[in-house]
Amino acid sequence: MENYLRRWNLRLYGMTENKDQNVCQEVIRICQSILPEHKARLPDVIDSVHRLGQPKKDATKPRGIILQFGARIYRNAVWKAAKKSTFLQNNKLRFAEDLSPVVRERRMQLWPLVAKAREEGKAAYFVGGRAFANGAELFPAT
């Protein structure tokens, strides 16, 4: 259930923190920059935006931001556009899926297998907490 609810979310990393900033407006502007064909619609479909965690006094990196979309079609469009966005690269920003702690841990276990498959020239990727190489599921050694 937790993973299902997270499918409406994305995380944004790298956006600087300022005391009086309107995080929601800035995130909408970033999304509009990478998905200009839906510029007018994005303010309506991005439901909530907020920083993750408590601010830390001596933090060197800005806290991440979580975005919740009201429509998955726009969430998926932003996610797809973000993968090839030069705007994000130039501004040192990146989007990530909002994965549960269980799925993140599972991916960490599978990462060596995915990395090895990629070194061998195979198409290796994750789907949720599962890993695949050339269409076959990868399993960690037990």
The first five atom37 places (N, CA, C, CB, O) and aatype in JSON, in Angstrom:
{
  "aatype": [12, 6, 2, 18, 10, 1, 1, 17, 2, 10, 1, 10, 18, 7, 12, 16, 6, 2, 11, 3, 5, 2, 19, 4, 5, 6, 19, 9, 1, 9, 4, 5, 15, 9, 10, 14, 6, 8, 11, 0, 1, 10, 14, 3, 19, 9, 3, 15, 19, 8, 1, 10, 7, 5, 14, 11, 11, 3, 0, 16, 11, 14, 1, 7, 9, 9, 10, 5, 13, 7, 0, 1, 9, 18, 1, 2, 0, 19, 17, 11, 0, 0, 11, 11, 15, 16, 13, 10, 5, 2, 2, 11, 10, 1, 13, 0, 6, 3, 10, 15, 14, 19, 19, 1, 6, 1, 1, 12, 5, 10, 17, 14, 10, 19, 0, 11, 0, 1, 6, 6, 7, 11, 0, 0, 18, 13, 19, 7, 7, 1, 0, 13, 0, 2, 7, 0, 6, 10, 13, 14, 0, 16],
  "atom_mask": [
    [1, 1, 1, 1, 1],
    [1, 1, 1, 1, 1],
    [1, 1, 1, 1, 1],
    [1, 1, 1, 1, 1],
    [1, 1, 1, 1, 1],
    [1, 1, 1, 1, 1],
    [1, 1, 1, 1, 1],
    [1, 1, 1, 1, 1],
    [1, 1, 1, 1, 1],
    [1, 1, 1, 1, 1],
    [1, 1, 1, 1, 1],
    [1, 1, 1, 1, 1],
    [1, 1, 1, 1, 1],
    [1, 1, 1, 0, 1],
    [1, 1, 1, 1, 1],
    [1, 1, 1, 1, 1],
    [1, 1, 1, 1, 1],
    [1, 1, 1, 1, 1],
    [1, 1, 1, 1, 1],
    [1, 1, 1, 1, 1],
    [1, 1, 1, 1, 1],
    [1, 1, 1, 1, 1],
    [1, 1, 1, 1, 1],
    [1, 1, 1, 1, 1],
    [1, 1, 1, 1, 1],
    [1, 1, 1, 1, 1],
    [1, 1, 1, 1, 1],
    [1, 1, 1, 1, 1],
    [1, 1, 1, 1, 1],
    [1, 1, 1, 1, 1],
    [1, 1, 1, 1, 1],
    [1, 1, 1, 1, 1],
    [1, 1, 1, 1, 1],
    [1, 1, 1, 1, 1],
    [1, 1, 1, 1, 1],
    [1, 1, 1, 1, 1],
    [1, 1, 1, 1, 1],
    [1, 1, 1, 1, 1],
    [1, 1, 1, 1, 1],
    [1, 1, 1, 1, 1],
    [1, 1, 1, 1, 1],
    [1, 1, 1, 1, 1],
    [1, 1, 1, 1, 1],
    [1, 1, 1, 1, 1],
    [1, 1, 1, 1, 1],
    [1, 1, 1, 1, 1],
    [1, 1, 1, 1, 1],
    [1, 1, 1, 1, 1],
    [1, 1, 1, 1, 1],
    [1, 1, 1, 1, 1],
    [1, 1, 1, 1, 1],
    [1, 1, 1, 1, 1],
    [1, 1, 1, 0, 1],
    [1, 1, 1, 1, 1],
    [1, 1, 1, 1, 1],
    [1, 1, 1, 1, 1],
    [1, 1, 1, 1, 1],
    [1, 1, 1, 1, 1],
    [1, 1, 1, 1, 1],
    [1, 1, 1, 1, 1],
    [1, 1, 1, 1, 1],
    [1, 1, 1, 1, 1],
    [1, 1, 1, 1, 1],
    [1, 1, 1, 0, 1],
    [1, 1, 1, 1, 1],
    [1, 1, 1, 1, 1],
    [1, 1, 1, 1, 1],
    [1, 1, 1, 1, 1],
    [1, 1, 1, 1, 1],
    [1, 1, 1, 0, 1],
    [1, 1, 1, 1, 1],
    [1, 1, 1, 1, 1],
    [1, 1, 1, 1, 1],
    [1, 1, 1, 1, 1],
    [1, 1, 1, 1, 1],
    [1, 1, 1, 1, 1],
    [1, 1, 1, 1, 1],
    [1, 1, 1, 1, 1],
    [1, 1, 1, 1, 1],
    [1, 1, 1, 1, 1],
    [1, 1, 1, 1, 1],
    [1, 1, 1, 1, 1],
    [1, 1, 1, 1, 1],
    [1, 1, 1, 1, 1],
    [1, 1, 1, 1, 1],
    [1, 1, 1, 1, 1],
    [1, 1, 1, 1, 1],
    [1, 1, 1, 1, 1],
    [1, 1, 1, 1, 1],
    [1, 1, 1, 1, 1],
    [1, 1, 1, 1, 1],
    [1, 1, 1, 1, 1],
    [1, 1, 1, 1, 1],
    [1, 1, 1, 1, 1],
    [1, 1, 1, 1, 1],
    [1, 1, 1, 1, 1],
    [1, 1, 1, 1, 1],
    [1, 1, 1, 1, 1],
    [1, 1, 1, 1, 1],
    [1, 1, 1, 1, 1],
    [1, 1, 1, 1, 1],
    [1, 1, 1, 1, 1],
    [1, 1, 1, 1, 1],
    [1, 1, 1, 1, 1],
    [1, 1, 1, 1, 1],
    [1, 1, 1, 1, 1],
    [1, 1, 1, 1, 1],
    [1, 1, 1, 1, 1],
    [1, 1, 1, 1, 1],
    [1, 1, 1, 1, 1],
    [1, 1, 1, 1, 1],
    [1, 1, 1, 1, 1],
    [1, 1, 1, 1, 1],
    [1, 1, 1, 1, 1],
    [1, 1, 1, 1, 1],
    [1, 1, 1, 1, 1],
    [1, 1, 1, 1, 1],
    [1, 1, 1, 1, 1],
    [1, 1, 1, 1, 1],
    [1, 1, 1, 1, 1],
    [1, 1, 1, 0, 1],
    [1, 1, 1, 1, 1],
    [1, 1, 1, 1, 1],
    [1, 1, 1, 1, 1],
    [1, 1, 1, 1, 1],
    [1, 1, 1, 1, 1],
    [1, 1, 1, 1, 1],
    [1, 1, 1, 0, 1],
    [1, 1, 1, 0, 1],
    [1, 1, 1, 1, 1],
    [1, 1, 1, 1, 1],
    [1, 1, 1, 1, 1],
    [1, 1, 1, 1, 1],
    [1, 1, 1, 1, 1],
    [1, 1, 1, 0, 1],
    [1, 1, 1, 1, 1],
    [1, 1, 1, 1, 1],
    [1, 1, 1, 1, 1],
    [1, 1, 1, 1, 1],
    [1, 1, 1, 1, 1],
    [1, 1, 1, 1, 1],
    [1, 1, 1, 1, 1]
  ],
  "atom_positions": [
    [[0.83, -1.19, 0.0], [0.0, 0.0, 0.0], [0.88, 1.26, 0.0], [-0.94, -0.01, 1.22], [0.6, 2.23, -0.71]],
    [[1.94, 1.23, 0.8], [2.81, 2.4, 0.88], [3.44, 2.7, -0.47], [3.9, 2.19, 1.95], [3.5, 3.86, -0.88]],
    [[3.92, 1.67, -1.17], [4.51, 1.87, -2.48], [3.49, 2.4, -3.48], [5.12, 0.57, -2.99], [3.83, 3.23, -4.33]],
    [[2.26, 1.94, -3.38], [1.21, 2.39, -4.28], [0.96, 3.89, -4.11], [-0.09, 1.61, -4.03], [0.85, 4.62, -5.09]],
    [[0.88, 4.35, -2.87], [0.64, 5.77, -2.61], [1.8, 6.64, -3.07], [0.37, 5.99, -1.14], [1.59, 7.79, -3.46]],
    [[3.01, 6.13, -3.02], [4.19, 6.9, -3.41], [4.3, 7.07, -4.92], [5.43, 6.23, -2.89], [5.13, 7.85, -5.38]],
    [[3.49, 6.36, -5.7], [3.56, 6.46, -7.15], [3.09, 7.81, -7.66], [2.73, 5.38, -7.79], [3.33, 8.14, -8.82]],
    [[2.45, 8.6, -6.83], [2.01, 9.94, -7.21], [3.07, 10.99, -6.88], [0.7, 10.28, -6.52], [2.87, 12.18, -7.15]],
    [[4.19, 10.58, -6.31], [5.2, 11.52, -5.82], [6.48, 11.46, -6.64], [5.51, 11.24, -4.37], [6.79, 10.46, -7.28]],
    [[7.21, 12.57, -6.61], [8.59, 12.64, -7.07], [9.37, 13.41, -6.01], [8.7, 13.31, -8.48], [8.79, 14.17, -5.24]],
    [[10.66, 13.2, -5.99], [11.53, 13.98, -5.11], [12.45, 14.82, -5.98], [12.35, 13.06, -4.16], [12.87, 14.4, -7.05]],
    [[12.76, 16.01, -5.5], [13.67, 16.92, -6.2], [14.83, 17.22, -5.27], [12.94, 18.24, -6.64], [14.64, 17.59, -4.11]],
    [[16.04, 17.06, -5.79], [17.25, 17.3, -5.01], [18.09, 18.39, -5.67], [18.06, 16.01, -4.85], [18.16, 18.49, -6.89]],
    [[18.74, 19.19, -4.84], [19.7, 20.18, -5.32], [19.21, 21.62, -5.31], [0.0, 0.0, 0.0], [19.99, 22.52, -5.6]],
    [[17.95, 21.87, -4.99], [17.43, 23.24, -4.98], [17.86, 23.93, -3.69], [15.88, 23.24, -5.12], [17.56, 23.46, -2.59]],
    [[18.55, 25.06, -3.84], [19.06, 25.77, -2.68], [17.93, 26.21, -1.75], [19.88, 26.99, -3.12], [16.78, 26.39, -2.17]],
    [[18.28, 26.36, -0.49], [17.3, 26.78, 0.52], [17.53, 28.24, 0.88], [17.38, 25.89, 1.78], [18.66, 28.65, 1.16]],
    [[16.45, 29.01, 0.87], [16.47, 30.39, 1.34], [15.37, 30.54, 2.37], [16.29, 31.4, 0.16], [14.35, 29.84, 2.33]],
    [[15.57, 31.45, 3.3], [14.64, 31.59, 4.42], [13.22, 31.93, 3.97], [15.14, 32.67, 5.36], [12.26, 31.31, 4.44]],
    [[13.05, 32.87, 3.07], [11.71, 33.34, 2.7], [11.25, 32.83, 1.34], [11.67, 34.84, 2.7], [10.39, 33.46, 0.71]],
    [[11.79, 31.71, 0.86], [11.42, 31.25, -0.47], [10.07, 30.56, -0.47], [12.48, 30.32, -1.01], [9.66, 29.96, 0.52]],
    [[9.39, 30.65, -1.6], [8.14, 29.93, -1.82], [8.51, 28.67, -2.59], [7.06, 30.8, -2.59], [8.61, 28.69, -3.82]],
    [[8.71, 27.58, -1.87], [9.19, 26.33, -2.46], [8.22, 25.84, -3.54], [9.37, 25.26, -1.37], [8.66, 25.37, -4.59]],
    [[6.94, 25.94, -3.3], [5.94, 25.45, -4.25], [6.07, 26.18, -5.59], [4.53, 25.62, -3.67], [6.1, 25.54, -6.64]],
    [[6.14, 27.49, -5.56], [6.25, 28.27, -6.79], [7.54, 27.95, -7.54], [6.18, 29.76, -6.49], [7.54, 27.86, -8.77]],
    [[8.63, 27.79, -6.82], [9.91, 27.49, -7.47], [9.89, 26.11, -8.1], [11.05, 27.6, -6.47], [10.42, 25.92, -9.2]],
    [[9.3, 25.14, -7.43], [9.22, 23.79, -7.97], [8.33, 23.77, -9.21], [8.68, 22.8, -6.91], [8.66, 23.12, -10.19]],
    [[7.23, 24.47, -9.17], [6.35, 24.56, -10.34], [7.1, 25.19, -11.51], [5.07, 25.38, -10.02], [6.98, 24.73, -12.64]],
    [[7.87, 26.23, -11.24], [8.66, 26.88, -12.3], [9.66, 25.9, -12.9], [9.4, 28.12, -11.74], [9.84, 25.87, -14.12]],
    [[10.31, 25.09, -12.07], [11.28, 24.09, -12.55], [10.55, 23.06, -13.43], [11.99, 23.38, -11.36], [11.02, 22.72, -14.51]],
    [[9.41, 22.57, -12.96], [8.65, 21.6, -13.74], [8.19, 22.2, -15.07], [7.43, 21.11, -12.94], [8.21, 21.51, -16.1]],
    [[7.79, 23.46, -15.06], [7.38, 24.13, -16.3], [8.55, 24.28, -17.27], [6.78, 25.5, -15.98], [8.36, 24.24, -18.48]],
    [[9.76, 24.45, -16.74], [10.94, 24.58, -17.59], [11.27, 23.27, -18.3], [12.13, 25.03, -16.77], [11.74, 23.29, -19.44]],
    [[11.04, 22.16, -17.64], [11.37, 20.88, -18.28], [10.19, 20.29, -19.04], [11.86, 19.89, -17.24], [10.37, 19.36, -19.84]],
    [[8.99, 20.8, -18.81], [7.81, 20.29, -19.5], [6.95, 21.47, -19.98], [6.97, 19.36, -18.55], [5.82, 21.65, -19.54]],
    [[7.5, 22.29, -20.91], [6.81, 23.52, -21.32], [5.45, 23.3, -21.98], [7.68, 24.28, -22.25], [4.6, 24.18, -21.93]],
    [[5.23, 22.13, -22.59], [3.94, 21.89, -23.25], [2.78, 21.79, -22.26], [4.02, 20.61, -24.07], [1.62, 21.88, -22.67]],
    [[3.06, 21.61, -20.98], [2.02, 21.55, -19.94], [2.16, 22.69, -18.93], [2.07, 20.2, -19.22], [1.7, 22.59, -17.8]],
    [[2.8, 23.76, -19.36], [3.1, 24.88, -18.47], [1.86, 25.42, -17.74], [3.74, 26.0, -19.26], [1.91, 25.68, -16.54]],
    [[0.77, 25.58, -18.45], [-0.44, 26.15, -17.84], [-1.12, 25.17, -16.87], [-1.42, 26.56, -18.92], [-1.79, 25.6, -15.93]],
    [[-0.96, 23.9, -17.09], [-1.66, 22.89, -16.3], [-0.93, 22.5, -15.01], [-1.87, 21.66, -17.14], [-1.56, 22.11, -14.03]],
    [[0.4, 22.61, -15.01], [1.19, 22.13, -13.86], [0.82, 22.78, -12.52], [2.64, 22.37, -14.13], [0.8, 22.07, -11.51]],
    [[0.54, 24.08, -12.44], [0.16, 24.63, -11.12], [-1.09, 23.98, -10.53], [-0.07, 26.13, -11.23], [-1.26, 23.95, -9.31]],
    [[-1.96, 23.45, -11.39], [-3.19, 22.82, -10.91], [-3.0, 21.36, -10.51], [-4.25, 22.9, -11.97], [-3.73, 20.85, -9.67]],
    [[-2.02, 20.68, -11.11], [-1.87, 19.24, -10.85], [-0.8, 18.92, -9.81], [-1.55, 18.52, -12.13], [-0.7, 17.78, -9.36]],
    [[0.0, 19.89, -9.43], [0.97, 19.67, -8.35], [0.25, 20.03, -7.05], [2.29, 20.53, -8.54], [0.03, 21.2, -6.74]],
    [[-0.12, 18.99, -6.3], [-0.96, 19.17, -5.12], [-0.22, 19.75, -3.93], [-1.57, 17.87, -4.73], [-0.64, 20.75, -3.35]],
    [[0.88, 19.14, -3.57], [1.61, 19.63, -2.4], [3.11, 19.5, -2.64], [1.2, 18.86, -1.12], [3.58, 18.6, -3.33]],
    [[3.83, 20.43, -2.04], [5.29, 20.5, -2.16], [5.84, 20.9, -0.81], [5.74, 21.5, -3.29], [5.37, 21.87, -0.21]],
    [[6.84, 20.16, -0.32], [7.48, 20.59, 0.92], [8.87, 19.98, 1.03], [6.63, 20.21, 2.14], [9.18, 18.99, 0.38]],
    [[9.68, 20.59, 1.85], [11.03, 20.09, 2.12], [10.95, 18.87, 3.02], [11.92, 21.2, 2.77], [10.01, 18.72, 3.81]],
    [[11.93, 18.0, 2.9], [11.99, 16.78, 3.69], [12.86, 17.01, 4.93], [12.55, 15.61, 2.85], [13.95, 17.56, 4.83]],
    [[12.39, 16.59, 6.08], [13.17, 16.67, 7.3], [13.23, 18.06, 7.9], [0.0, 0.0, 0.0], [12.64, 19.01, 7.39]],
    [[13.95, 18.14, 9.0], [14.13, 19.39, 9.72], [15.39, 20.1, 9.23], [14.21, 19.15, 11.24], [16.37, 19.44, 8.87]],
    [[15.38, 21.43, 9.19], [16.6, 22.14, 8.79], [17.72, 21.91, 9.8], [16.32, 23.66, 8.66], [17.49, 21.83, 11.01]],
    [[18.94, 21.78, 9.3], [20.1, 21.57, 10.16], [21.0, 22.79, 10.05], [20.87, 20.27, 9.77], [21.16, 23.37, 8.97]],
    [[21.58, 23.18, 11.18], [22.39, 24.41, 11.22], [23.63, 24.33, 10.33], [22.82, 24.69, 12.64], [23.93, 25.29, 9.62]],
    [[24.34, 23.23, 10.36], [25.6, 23.12, 9.63], [25.47, 22.28, 8.36], [26.67, 22.53, 10.53], [26.43, 21.63, 7.95]],
    [[24.29, 22.27, 7.74], [24.07, 21.45, 6.55], [24.83, 22.02, 5.36], [22.57, 21.35, 6.23], [24.8, 23.23, 5.12]],
    [[25.51, 21.15, 4.62], [26.23, 21.58, 3.42], [25.38, 21.36, 2.16], [27.55, 20.83, 3.3], [25.6, 22.01, 1.14]],
    [[24.42, 20.44, 2.24], [23.54, 20.18, 1.11], [22.12, 20.61, 1.47], [23.58, 18.67, 0.72], [21.7, 20.47, 2.62]],
    [[21.39, 21.14, 0.48], [19.99, 21.5, 0.76], [19.15, 20.24, 0.94], [19.42, 22.37, -0.37], [19.43, 19.19, 0.36]],
    [[18.12, 20.37, 1.75], [17.2, 19.24, 1.95], [16.44, 18.95, 0.66], [16.2, 19.55, 3.11], [16.23, 19.84, -0.17]],
    [[16.05, 17.71, 0.5], [15.26, 17.32, -0.66], [13.85, 17.88, -0.55], [0.0, 0.0, 0.0], [13.42, 18.35, 0.5]],
    [[13.14, 17.81, -1.65], [11.77, 18.3, -1.74], [10.9, 17.16, -2.26], [11.66, 19.57, -2.65], [11.31, 16.44, -3.17]],
    [[9.72, 17.01, -1.69], [8.8, 16.01, -2.2], [7.63, 16.72, -2.87], [8.3, 15.07, -1.06], [7.08, 17.69, -2.34]],
    [[7.25, 16.23, -4.04], [6.13, 16.78, -4.8], [5.07, 15.71, -4.91], [6.58, 17.28, -6.21], [5.38, 14.56, -5.21]],
    [[3.83, 16.08, -4.66], [2.74, 15.13, -4.86], [1.85, 15.68, -5.97], [1.93, 14.91, -3.53], [1.39, 16.82, -5.92]],
    [[1.62, 14.84, -6.96], [0.81, 15.21, -8.12], [-0.62, 14.72, -7.94], [1.42, 14.65, -9.41], [-0.85, 13.7, -7.29]],
    [[-1.56, 15.45, -8.51], [-2.96, 15.04, -8.47], [-3.31, 14.11, -9.61], [0.0, 0.0, 0.0], [-4.35, 13.45, -9.58]],
    [[-2.45, 14.06, -10.63], [-2.7, 13.2, -11.79], [-1.39, 12.51, -12.18], [-3.28, 14.02, -12.99], [-0.37, 13.17, -12.4]],
    [[-1.43, 11.2, -12.26], [-0.23, 10.44, -12.58], [0.31, 10.73, -13.96], [-0.5, 8.97, -12.45], [1.51, 10.6, -14.19]],
    [[-0.54, 11.11, -14.89], [-0.08, 11.38, -16.25], [0.93, 12.52, -16.25], [-1.28, 11.71, -17.16], [1.9, 12.49, -17.01]],
    [[0.72, 13.52, -15.42], [1.67, 14.65, -15.34], [2.9, 14.28, -14.55], [0.99, 15.87, -14.71], [4.01, 14.71, -14.88]],
    [[2.73, 13.48, -13.51], [3.89, 13.0, -12.75], [4.81, 12.22, -13.66], [3.44, 12.12, -11.54], [6.02, 12.42, -13.66]],
    [[4.24, 11.31, -14.45], [5.03, 10.5, -15.36], [5.67, 11.33, -16.46], [4.17, 9.41, -15.97], [6.79, 11.05, -16.88]],
    [[4.97, 12.35, -16.94], [5.52, 13.23, -17.97], [6.72, 14.02, -17.42], [4.44, 14.2, -18.49], [7.73, 14.16, -18.11]],
    [[6.61, 14.53, -16.2], [7.73, 15.25, -15.58], [8.9, 14.28, -15.38], [7.31, 15.88, -14.21], [10.04, 14.64, -15.68]],
    [[8.64, 13.09, -14.88], [9.69, 12.09, -14.63], [10.42, 11.75, -15.93], [9.08, 10.82, -14.01], [11.65, 11.67, -15.94]],
    [[9.68, 11.54, -17.01], [10.28, 11.19, -18.3], [11.1, 12.36, -18.85], [9.2, 10.78, -19.3], [12.21, 12.15, -19.34]],
    [[10.56, 13.58, -18.78], [11.27, 14.75, -19.3], [12.52, 15.05, -18.47], [10.34, 15.97, -19.31], [13.51, 15.54, -19.01]],
    [[12.46, 14.77, -17.19], [13.6, 15.06, -16.31], [14.82, 14.22, -16.66], [13.21, 14.81, -14.85], [15.95, 14.66, -16.46]],
    [[14.61, 13.03, -17.18], [15.72, 12.14, -17.49], [16.64, 12.7, -18.56], [15.19, 10.8, -17.94], [17.84, 12.39, -18.57]],
    [[16.1, 13.55, -19.47], [16.94, 14.1, -20.54], [17.06, 15.62, -20.46], [16.37, 13.72, -21.89], [17.49, 16.25, -21.43]],
    [[16.71, 16.2, -19.36], [16.65, 17.65, -19.25], [18.02, 18.3, -19.07], [15.77, 18.03, -18.1], [18.73, 18.03, -18.09]],
    [[18.39, 19.14, -20.02], [19.63, 19.91, -19.87], [19.44, 21.02, -18.84], [20.07, 20.51, -21.23], [20.4, 21.44, -18.2]],
    [[18.21, 21.51, -18.68], [17.92, 22.53, -17.67], [18.29, 22.01, -16.28], [16.42, 22.93, -17.7], [18.93, 22.72, -15.5]],
    [[17.9, 20.78, -15.97], [18.22, 20.21, -14.67], [19.72, 20.01, -14.52], [17.49, 18.88, -14.47], [20.28, 20.31, -13.47]],
    [[20.37, 19.51, -15.56], [21.81, 19.3, -15.51], [22.55, 20.61, -15.3], [22.3, 18.62, -16.79], [23.47, 20.68, -14.48]],
    [[22.16, 21.64, -16.02], [22.82, 22.94, -15.91], [22.64, 23.58, -14.53], [22.29, 23.88, -16.98], [23.51, 24.33, -14.08]],
    [[21.53, 23.28, -13.88], [21.24, 23.86, -12.57], [21.54, 22.9, -11.42], [19.8, 24.28, -12.51], [21.2, 23.18, -10.27]],
    [[22.18, 21.78, -11.74], [22.56, 20.77, -10.73], [21.38, 20.32, -9.89], [23.65, 21.33, -9.82], [21.45, 20.23, -8.67]],
    [[20.28, 20.04, -10.58], [19.07, 19.53, -9.96], [18.81, 18.13, -10.48], [17.85, 20.46, -10.22], [19.23, 17.79, -11.59]],
    [[18.11, 17.32, -9.69], [17.73, 16.0, -10.18], [16.44, 15.55, -9.51], [18.85, 14.97, -9.94], [16.19, 15.83, -8.34]],
    [[15.65, 14.85, -10.29], [14.44, 14.24, -9.77], [14.72, 12.78, -9.46], [13.26, 14.37, -10.78], [15.59, 12.16, -10.07]],
    [[13.99, 12.24, -8.5], [14.09, 10.82, -8.15], [12.69, 10.33, -7.8], [15.09, 10.59, -6.95], [11.82, 11.11, -7.4]],
    [[12.49, 9.03, -7.96], [11.23, 8.45, -7.55], [11.16, 8.45, -6.02], [11.07, 7.01, -8.11], [12.18, 8.4, -5.34]],
    [[9.96, 8.49, -5.5], [9.75, 8.43, -4.06], [9.57, 6.97, -3.68], [8.52, 9.3, -3.62], [8.46, 6.43, -3.75]],
    [[10.65, 6.34, -3.28], [10.63, 4.91, -2.95], [10.54, 4.7, -1.45], [11.87, 4.21, -3.51], [11.06, 5.49, -0.66]],
    [[9.87, 3.64, -1.06], [9.77, 3.31, 0.36], [11.12, 2.82, 0.86], [8.67, 2.23, 0.61], [11.95, 2.4, 0.06]],
    [[11.35, 2.88, 2.16], [12.62, 2.37, 2.71], [12.88, 0.91, 2.36], [12.62, 2.53, 4.22], [14.03, 0.53, 2.15]],
    [[11.85, 0.09, 2.29], [12.01, -1.33, 1.95], [12.52, -1.47, 0.52], [10.67, -2.09, 2.13], [13.43, -2.26, 0.26]],
    [[11.94, -0.72, -0.41], [12.36, -0.79, -1.81], [13.77, -0.24, -1.98], [11.37, -0.02, -2.72], [14.56, -0.79, -2.73]],
    [[14.09, 0.85, -1.28], [15.45, 1.41, -1.36], [16.48, 0.39, -0.88], [15.56, 2.71, -0.52], [17.53, 0.22, -1.51]],
    [[16.18, -0.3, 0.22], [17.09, -1.31, 0.75], [17.25, -2.46, -0.25], [16.58, -1.84, 2.1], [18.36, -2.94, -0.47]],
    [[16.17, -2.89, -0.82], [16.22, -3.99, -1.8], [17.07, -3.58, -3.01], [14.78, -4.37, -2.27], [17.86, -4.38, -3.51]],
    [[16.92, -2.35, -3.47], [17.72, -1.87, -4.61], [19.21, -1.81, -4.25], [17.23, -0.49, -5.06], [20.06, -2.1, -5.09]],
    [[19.5, -1.44, -3.03], [20.9, -1.41, -2.6], [21.51, -2.81, -2.66], [21.01, -0.83, -1.16], [22.67, -2.96, -3.05]],
    [[20.75, -3.82, -2.28], [21.21, -5.2, -2.34], [21.43, -5.66, -3.78], [20.21, -6.13, -1.64], [22.37, -6.41, -4.07]],
    [[20.57, -5.21, -4.67], [20.63, -5.64, -6.07], [21.59, -4.82, -6.92], [19.26, -5.58, -6.67], [21.97, -5.25, -8.01]],
    [[22.0, -3.64, -6.44], [22.83, -2.77, -7.24], [24.11, -3.43, -7.77], [23.2, -1.56, -6.44], [24.43, -3.24, -8.94]],
    [[24.87, -4.21, -6.98], [26.07, -4.85, -7.53], [25.77, -5.74, -8.74], [26.76, -5.68, -6.45], [26.56, -5.81, -9.68]],
    [[24.64, -6.43, -8.72], [24.25, -7.28, -9.85], [23.92, -6.45, -11.08], [23.05, -8.16, -9.47], [24.28, -6.82, -12.2]],
    [[23.24, -5.33, -10.89], [22.9, -4.44, -12.0], [24.17, -3.83, -12.58], [21.92, -3.33, -11.53], [24.33, -3.76, -13.8]],
    [[25.06, -3.38, -11.72], [26.32, -2.78, -12.18], [27.14, -3.79, -12.98], [27.14, -2.25, -10.99], [27.7, -3.45, -14.02]],
    [[27.21, -5.02, -12.5], [27.96, -6.06, -13.2], [27.34, -6.34, -14.57], [28.01, -7.36, -12.36], [28.06, -6.47, -15.56]],
    [[26.02, -6.44, -14.62], [25.34, -6.7, -15.89], [25.59, -5.57, -16.89], [23.82, -6.88, -15.66], [25.78, -5.82, -18.08]],
    [[25.59, -4.33, -16.41], [25.85, -3.19, -17.29], [27.28, -3.22, -17.81], [25.58, -1.87, -16.56], [27.53, -2.88, -18.97]],
    [[28.23, -3.61, -16.96], [29.62, -3.74, -17.39], [29.77, -4.79, -18.49], [30.53, -4.09, -16.2], [30.63, -4.68, -19.36]],
    [[28.91, -5.8, -18.44], [28.93, -6.86, -19.45], [28.17, -6.46, -20.71], [28.35, -8.13, -18.87], [28.03, -7.27, -21.63]],
    [[27.66, -5.23, -20.74], [26.96, -4.75, -21.93], [25.48, -5.1, -21.98], [0.0, 0.0, 0.0], [24.84, -4.94, -23.02]],
    [[24.94, -5.58, -20.88], [23.52, -5.94, -20.84], [22.68, -4.72, -20.47], [23.28, -7.1, -19.83], [23.16, -3.8, -19.8]],
    [[21.44, -4.73, -20.91], [20.48, -3.69, -20.54], [19.94, -4.06, -19.16], [19.33, -3.55, -21.6], [19.1, -4.94, -19.05]],
    [[20.41, -3.38, -18.11], [20.01, -3.71, -16.74], [19.28, -2.51, -16.14], [21.25, -4.1, -15.88], [19.69, -1.37, -16.33]],
    [[18.21, -2.79, -15.4], [17.37, -1.72, -14.87], [16.56, -2.23, -13.68], [16.42, -1.19, -15.97], [16.5, -3.43, -13.4]],
    [[15.95, -1.27, -12.98], [15.09, -1.58, -11.84], [13.64, -1.32, -12.21], [15.49, -0.74, -10.61], [13.33, -0.42, -13.0]],
    [[12.77, -2.11, -11.63], [11.33, -1.87, -11.66], [10.87, -2.07, -10.23], [10.56, -2.82, -12.69], [10.77, -3.2, -9.76]],
    [[10.59, -0.96, -9.54], [10.26, -1.07, -8.12], [11.44, -1.64, -7.35], [0.0, 0.0, 0.0], [12.54, -1.11, -7.43]],
    [[11.2, -2.7, -6.61], [12.26, -3.34, -5.84], [12.86, -4.54, -6.54], [0.0, 0.0, 0.0], [13.52, -5.37, -5.9]],
    [[12.64, -4.66, -7.85], [13.16, -5.79, -8.62], [14.16, -5.29, -9.65], [12.01, -6.55, -9.32], [14.07, -4.14, -10.1]],
    [[15.12, -6.14, -10.01], [16.14, -5.78, -11.0], [16.09, -6.77, -12.15], [17.55, -5.76, -10.36], [15.8, -7.96, -11.96]],
    [[16.37, -6.26, -13.36], [16.34, -7.08, -14.55], [17.56, -6.79, -15.41], [15.04, -6.83, -15.35], [18.08, -5.68, -15.41]],
    [[18.02, -7.81, -16.14], [19.09, -7.67, -17.12], [18.66, -8.43, -18.36], [20.47, -8.19, -16.57], [18.41, -9.63, -18.31]],
    [[18.58, -7.71, -19.46], [18.11, -8.3, -20.73], [16.78, -9.03, -20.56], [19.17, -9.27, -21.3], [16.55, -10.08, -21.16]],
    [[15.91, -8.47, -19.73], [14.57, -9.01, -19.53], [14.46, -10.11, -18.49], [0.0, 0.0, 0.0], [13.35, -10.49, -18.12]],
    [[15.58, -10.62, -18.0], [15.54, -11.68, -16.97], [15.74, -11.07, -15.59], [16.62, -12.76, -17.25], [16.61, -10.22, -15.41]],
    [[14.95, -11.51, -14.63], [15.06, -10.97, -13.28], [16.35, -11.44, -12.61], [13.84, -11.39, -12.44], [16.76, -12.6, -12.74]],
    [[16.98, -10.51, -11.9], [18.21, -10.8, -11.16], [17.85, -11.08, -9.7], [19.22, -9.61, -11.26], [17.0, -10.43, -9.12]],
    [[18.53, -12.07, -9.13], [18.31, -12.43, -7.73], [19.64, -12.42, -7.01], [17.62, -13.82, -7.61], [20.62, -12.93, -7.55]],
    [[19.69, -11.86, -5.8], [20.96, -11.87, -5.04], [21.29, -13.29, -4.59], [20.87, -10.92, -3.81], [20.4, -14.11, -4.34]],
    [[22.59, -13.56, -4.48], [23.03, -14.87, -3.99], [22.62, -15.02, -2.53], [24.58, -15.04, -4.14], [22.71, -14.08, -1.75]],
    [[22.17, -16.18, -2.18], [21.74, -16.4, -0.79], [22.71, -17.28, -0.05], [20.34, -17.02, -0.74], [22.5, -17.57, 1.13]]
  ]
}
